[in-house]
């Protein structure tokens, strides 16, 4: 790039050549490519800090400062079968 004064300039004279610059395009990572371990196992509680720590531990490349969690409760049902001999 070259920088030079406008023709009507009374402040600047001459010109500067070879001014360089670059632009950088940031492409965000898809979370589904980063969070590959979805099973966090049994946790002590459902507090955000507990869940987030487990998520980060299970997915080492995940940046915890750049995510937010929305925790929804799910009820799990277990069926026990009894048999008689």
Residue pairs with C-beta under 8 A, 6 or more apart in sequence:
1 18
1 19
1 20
1 21
2 15
2 16
2 17
2 18
2 19
3 15
3 16
3 19
4 12
4 14
4 15
4 16
5 11
5 12
5 13
5 14
5 15
31 67
34 59
34 61
34 62
35 55
35 59
35 62
36 59
37 58
37 59
39 58
40 51
40 54
40 55
40 58
41 54
43 50
43 51
43 54
44 50
46 71
46 73
48 69
48 71
51 69
51 71
52 64
52 67
52 69
55 62
55 64
55 69
56 62
56 64
